[in-house]
Amino acid sequence: MTFKTHNDAAIRIDGTGLMAQITCSYNTLVALFGEPTEADGYKSDAEWAVQFDDGTVATIYNWKNGFNYCGPDNGTPVAEITEWNVGGRNIKAYHHVFDAVKSLRGA
């Protein structure tokens, strides 16, 4: 399945919400989706917006575990985060992100 990211075009993420979590490295997400945005600067440190070719929109972001929320003494550096939230308007968002990560790991 093909997709575009926030690095390619503006993607509307309004109306998305948490669907599930995925375990993978920051480097895996960068390899798949490019560099993240800085997210909200408070509870999240990094975020990707992805629109798949079927129109499904997904967001991938850390939540309350990085420097922005926990500070440099207790937060995890973004490059070391392995637990990511996957948001969307329906569960297909999670499945598409999971499949993309799985296909990269299998490559």
N, C-alpha and C positions, 0 to 999 in steps of 0.2 A: 504494500500500500504506500502510496506517495503522500507527501504532506508539504506544507510550507510553515515557516515559523515567523515569529515576531522579527527575526532578522531579514526576512524576505518581504513582508508586507504587514500592514496593520491588521491585527486580528481582534475581533470583538470578543472579549471574555466576560462581558456582563451576563449575569444569570448563571454563571458556573458555580459549583459548590463541590465540596469534598465527596469523592466517589469511593476512593480506596487509597491504600498506601503501597508503595513499591520499594523494594530494596535493591539498590544498585549504586555504583560509584558516581561521583560528580563527573569524573572523566568519561564515563559511559554516556551520560546525558549530553555532555559537550560534544562528543564524537557524533552523536545522533542529531542533535538539535542546534548545535552551535553555542555560542556564548549566551548566558542568561541575561535577563535584565536585573536590575538591582531590587526588584520586588517592592514591598511597601516601606522598607527602611525601618521597620519596627518589629514585627513578629516574624518576618521572613527576610532572608538575605539574598536569595536567588530565585528567579522564576522564569519558566519557559512558557510561551503560548504557542500552541501548535494547532493547525487546522488540517485535518486529513482530507483526502480527495473525495470522501463521501459527505463532506460538510461537517463532520464531527469536530468539535473544538475541545481541546484539553489544555489544562494548565498543570504544570509540575513545579512544585515549590517546597522549600523546607518550612517548618512551622515551629517556632519557639525553641529552637535548639542551636541557633547560631549566635554570632557576636551581637547582632542587632538587638535581640531580646535578652540574652543572658549575659552580655558583656564579654570582654576579652578573657576574663579569668575563669568563667564558667561555660562559655559558649564553645561550640565546635567550629573550627575553621571550615568555611564552606567547601573547600576542596576535600575535606575529610568526612563530610556528611554522607551517610549511606541510606537513610530513611527519608523518603520523599512522599509528599502528598500528591495525589492526582485528582484534579478537579475537572468537572465537566457539567454538561447539562443532562447527561444520562450515562449509564454505566459503560456504554460503548467507548467513551473517552479512555477509561482505564484499560479496557481490552486492547485498544489500538496502541496505547503506550506500552503495555506489557508485551505485545507482539513485536513491537519495534525493538525493545530492549532484548527480547529473546532472540530475534534474528541477528542482532549484532553479536551477541554472546556466541551464537552458533557459527558465526563467520570465521 
